[in-house]
Amino acid sequence: MSHLTDVVVTGLGATTPLGGDVRSTWDAALAGESGARLFNPEWVEKFGLPLTFAATIKVAPSEVLTTPELKRMDVSAQYAVIAAREAWADAGSPEVDHDRLGAVVSSGIGGIQTILDAWDTMTTKGARRVLPMTVPMLMPNSPTAYVSLEFSARAGAHALVSACASGAEAIGYAADMIRSGRADIVIAGGTEAAIHPMPIAAFAASRTLSLRNDDPAGASRPYDVDRDGFVLGEGAGVVVLESAEHAAARGARVYAKISGVGLSADGYHITSPEPSGDGQIRAMRAALAESGVAPRDVVHVNAHATSTVVGDLIEARSIRGLLGDDADHVALSATKSMTGHLLGGAGALETIFTVLAVNEHQAPPTINVDNPDPELVLDLVRDKPRALPDGDIAAVNNSFGFGGHNVALVVTSA
C-alpha cells in the first residue's frame, strides 16, 4: 500500500443499545450482553404491531444534550452529534485547519421520526402548527450537517445513503477524502433512529424482523438454525480518521489503520442479496487488493450477519469463496446478535468493533447460537471473546444494504 496515504483511526465515539459511549458498548459486547428489550407497550395495543421489542438506545439523548439541541435536531442527528463529540474528544480535540477537516456521517433512513411527527401535527392541528425547523430536521444530510457545524468542518460534508451499508460507506468515503488530498482529518460514521411504530410495521410486513416476543434478548441469532429475522436497533458510531502524517505531527494516539475500501453493487434485487455472493466477494477482494493484505493474513471478520434465514449463509459462503482454505483461521463475529441492526449506523459501529478487535487483539462473541447452522463453513466466535494472534494483524468489516450495496473495509494494526 506504499502508493497510498495511510489513513489511521485516532478517535472513537458511539451511543448504542449497549451503552452511551464506546467503552461501555465494547465492554457489554465482550460480555455477551443483549441490547434488545421491550419497547413502548402502548404501541402494540394502539397499532396492532406483531412484535413487542427492539434494541433501543441505552442512554437517552435527553441525558446528554441540552433542551435547545433536542428541539432543533431529529433523533438521528442527536445520536450522531453525541457520538461525534466523544470521538473528537477521544482524538484529543485537535487544533486543525478547518478547511482541511471533513465530515461524512450517513443515515439509511434519515429523519423519519420528524417526518412522521410533522404529519401527525398537520393532520390533527393544521399546517400552521408544523414547526419551521421540520425540513432541516428531516433531511437525510442533517446529521452530517450538524456534525460539520459543530466542528467547523469545511473540507466537505457528505451523507452517502446506501441503506444498511451507509455507515461503512461513509467511513470508506472519508478515507478516500484523505487519500485524494481533500482533507487531513475527517469525522465519519453512521446513525439511525427508526424505532417508531411505522418503520417497525413496515419491516415486519417485509418479513425481515424476528418475532420472538417471548425472548427479546435471544431473538437475534445469526447462523443459528432457528434464526427468524433481525432485531431493529438504533444509535450511532463515529470515528475520527486522519492521514498518518497529520496524526504523527500532532502526536496522536492511533488505534488502527483503515487500509482498504471495497465497494460493489449486486444489480440483482431491491432487497434480496444476489445468491452466489459475487458482489460481496468483489467488494472484499477490492478492499484486500487496496490494502495489500493477503487472504492468509486476515484473522478476523466482523460479519454483516443480520440473523436472516437467507442472508447469513450467502455472506458466509462469500467469505469462504474469497479466502478459500485461509478462512479456516478466521475468527468470525456477528455482533448484531447483541446490538441489533442499527441500519445506517450498523457499519460504523461494527467498524469501531473491528478497530477495537485489532487494537486489543480480541474478537467479540456471537450470542444466541444454540444450534449452529450445519451449512456455516466458518469458525464462529460464540458466547465469549477470543484472543487474536499477537503482532500486526488484519481484519475485515462487511456491510451490505437493500438495493444491492456491498461495502468491505480492511482494518490493520497501526
Sequence and secondary structure as in RCSB ss.txt:
>XXXX:A:sequence
MSHLTDVVVTGLGATTPLGGDVRSTWDAALAGESGARLFNPEWVEKFGLPLTFAATIKVAPSEVLTTPELKRMDV
SAQYAVIAAREAWADAGSPEVDHDRLGAVVSSGIGGIQTILDAWDTMTTKGARRVLPMTVPMLMPNSPTAYVSLE
FSARAGAHALVSACASGAEAIGYAADMIRSGRADIVIAGGTEAAIHPMPIAAFAASRTLSLRNDDPAGASRPYDV
DRDGFVLGEGAGVVVLESAEHAAARGARVYAKISGVGLSADGYHITSPEPSGDGQIRAMRAALAESGVAPRDVVH
VNAHATSTVVGDLIEARSIRGLLGDDADHVALSATKSMTGHLLGGAGALETIFTVLAVNEHQAPPTINVDNPDPE
LVLDLVRDKPRALPDGDIAAVNNSFGFGGHNVALVVTSA
>XXXX:A:secstr
 TTS  EEEEEEEEE SS SSHHHHHHHHHTT    EE  HHHHHHH  S  EEB  SS GGGTS HHHHHHS H
HHHHHHHHHHHHHHHTT     GGGEEEEEE SS SHHHHHHHHHHHHHH GGGS TTHHHHHSTTHHHHHHHHH
HT  SEEE    GGGHHHHHHHHHHHHHHTTS SEEEEEEEE   SHHHHHHHHHTT B   TT GGGS  TTBT
T   B BB EEEEEEEEEHHHHHHTT    EEEEEEEEEE  S SSS  TT HHHHHHHHHHHHHHT  GGGEEE
EE    S TTHHHHHHHHHHHHHGGGGGG EEE THHHH B GGGHHHHHHHHHHHHHHHTEE  B   SSB TT
  SEE BSS EE  SSS EEEEEEEETTTEEEEEEEEE 
